[in-house]
């Protein structure tokens, strides 16, 4: 459940390098159940992120018309709500970009 508090990390941060040629994916879990994610894009390029349950993973795609993607603008940190993750339930993180190879950092947790 989302909490109206400052963001509290509840697991390890995952670093993914985005590419314009194909989605880069990783499976993550957390120390405690959580369904919010802090996404940090420290590059000067926008990235696109999608988080899905590991049982039915979806690869992110750069939106052309419509696609499963959450745009994260350049040099922005966003908190999003997604599928629940825990020590026993992984989620898939999928990232892509339009150009370059920006780093994206994803941390599971709770809060704003």
HUURLIN-V66244 format. One record per helix or strand of 3 or more residues. SS is the DSSP state (helix for helix, strand for strand). FROM is the first residue (numbers start at 0). TO is the last residue. If there is no record, write none. Layout:
SS_FROM_TO ; SS_FROM_TO
//
This chain:
strand_7_16 ; strand_23_27 ; strand_33_40 ; strand_46_52 ; helix_53_55 ; strand_69_71 ; strand_75_84 ; strand_90_96 ; strand_102_109
//
